[in-house]
Amino acid sequence: MSSQSLPITGASAAFGPFRRTSRRRSQRTLCALVGHDVGSTAGTAANQETVCRCGAAILAEDGRETRIRHNVSCFVFGHRYVRMGERHNHNEYACVCCGHPLLFRVDSDPYAQEPAFRKKVRYFCNLFGHHVHRVAERGDFTEYACACGHSFLKANQNLATITHPLVCLLAGHFVRFVERRQGFAEHLCRNCGHTFCLAVR
């Protein structure tokens, strides 16, 4: 090896910044196409920006909107839930990967004794709609929940069935901050009423 050539480790180090820039650019393109990945965020403590791995500040708590993508692994293999707490006579859970919430009536909660569990998506409800009951009035919204646990915040106060609109399936969710509770930050999709409860770090 000549004295002019770089060792492999040196070459790797020299190209490191280029690779990082290239990865960041690819991630930005992916996020622009399908939405940001909330499972890879960093910094959601008070007064800190939440940052996607593409480098964009997301999930602001000042009314700005963030487009987030679907977590395919959760949809196919199931969500990993942890207990958030109890409210409005319902037990509340959130997926640690994507923030998907669950609400079950206290008297009919199949996971009441489980601090953490995995649950598959109920595909029948996703295809044909959720048969919902009213949970509570929250600000300008009515909260609903299906027997499968899926919850929604909607302006309409007299719903019996809620379906997933095509725009959310194709484009992801466009979410804004609602509130913080039990160590989680809740965000609401403007198109379908789906909420996401993301752990505050």
N, C-alpha and C positions, 0 to 999 in steps of 0.2 A: 504494500500500500504506500503510495507516495505521500510526502509530507503535505501536499496540497489537498489531498482528499479528506473528506469528513468521515469519522467513524459513523456506524449506523445510528447509534444513540444521538450523536450530534446532529445528524441529518433529520432524525425524527423530531428533535427539539426545535430545529430551525423551521420545520414545516408545521409545528404545533399550532401557532397562531393562525396560519392559513386554514388548517383543518377545522379549528374552532369557529372561524368566521364562516367557512363553508357550511358547517353544521347549523350554525345560527341562521344563515340565510335560508337553508332548506326548511328549518323549523318555522321561520316566518311565513314561507310560502304555504306550508301545510296548514298553519293556523289561519291564514287568509282564506284558504279553500274550505276548510271544514270546521273552523272555530278553535278556540283555545282549550288546552288540556288542563282541567282543574285538578287532576290527580298529580300534577307535577309542579304545583305552585310553591312559592317560598315567601314567608314573611307576611302573615296576616294578623300580627299583633297590633295593638292600638297604635295609631299614628305611623304605621308602616305601610308601604305599598305592597300589594300582592303582585308577584312577578311570575309570568309564564316563562317556560324555558326558552321561548323565542325572544325573550328580553322585554316584551311589552308589559306595561303596568295594567293589571286587570282587576275585576271585582271591586271596583271603587265603592266607597260607602257614601258618596256625595251625589248620587242620582245618575251618574254616568252608566251607560249600558255596556255589557260585555257579551260577545257571542261565544258560547262554549259548545264543544263537540260532544257527541255521544261516546261513552266509554264502552267499546265493543266487548271487551272481556267481561264486564259486568252483565251485559245483555245476554251473552252466550253462556257464561259459566256461573252467573249468580253474583249478587251483591254480598259484601261482608259488612254486617251491621253491628253497631254498638249502641247501647242504651243511652239516650239523651236525658230522659226524665218523664214525668207525668204532667199532663195539663188537660183541662177541659174533659176530664174523665176518660182520657186516652193515654196510652203509653206511646212514647215517641222514640224512634230510632233513626240513625243516619248511617249511610254506607261510608266507610272510611276511605274508599277509593274515589267515588264520584260525588258524594254528598246526597244521593237519593234518599229521601226520608220515608219513613213508614209511620202510620198512625193506626193503632188498634184499640178498640174499646177495652177498657180495663177488665170487664167481665167476660170477654171473649178473645183475649190475647193468647195465641198459641205459643208465644215466646216469652211470656211473663217471667219465667224462672231462668231465662238465659241472658247473661250480661253481654254476650257476643254470639253471633251465629251467621251462617251463610243461608241466603234464600234466593231461589231462582225467580226470574221474572215470570209473571203469570201471562203467558202469551195470548190466551183467550181474551183477556181484558184489553190488551194492547190492540188486538185486531178488531174487536166488536164493541169496545167501549166499557167504561167502568160504571157499575151501578152504585151510586154514592149515597151517603147520608150526610146530613149537616153536622159539623163538629162545633163551630163557633163563629161569631162575628168578630172580625179583626180589622179595625180601621174601616176602610172603604170596601172591604172584601168579606165574602163569606167563605169559610173553609169547609171543604168536603173531604170525605175519605171513602174509599171502596173497601169491601170486605177483604180484598187482597192486601190492603195496607197502603195503597197508593193514595196520596193526598194532593189537593189542589186548592189554590186561592183564586176565587172568581168574583167578578163584580155582580153577576147574576145571582139572586138569592133563592131561586126556586128550581134548582136543577136536580134531576133524578139520574141522568146518565151523562158522562163526560167522555168524549172521544179525543184521540190525539190528532191534531191537525197535520196535514201533509207537509206544511212548511217546516214544522219542527223535525219531522223525520228526515227531510232532505237537507235542511240548512242548519240544524242544531238549534240550540235555545238562545234567546236574546234576553239576558237577565239583568235585573237591577236589585240593589240591596233593599231588604225589608227591615230586619232587626237582628240584634245579637241576643242570644239566650243560651244558657246552659253550656257556655264555652264554644258555641257554634255561631257562625254568621249565616243568616238565611237570605237567599236571593230568589227572585221570582221571575219566571219567563212571561213576557208580555203576550205571547201568542197562545199558550196552552194552559197557563196557570200552574204549571209544574214548579215546585220549589226545590231548592238545593240547600242543604245545611252543611257548611264546610267548617271543619274544626279550626278554631283560632289557635295559631301557633305562637 
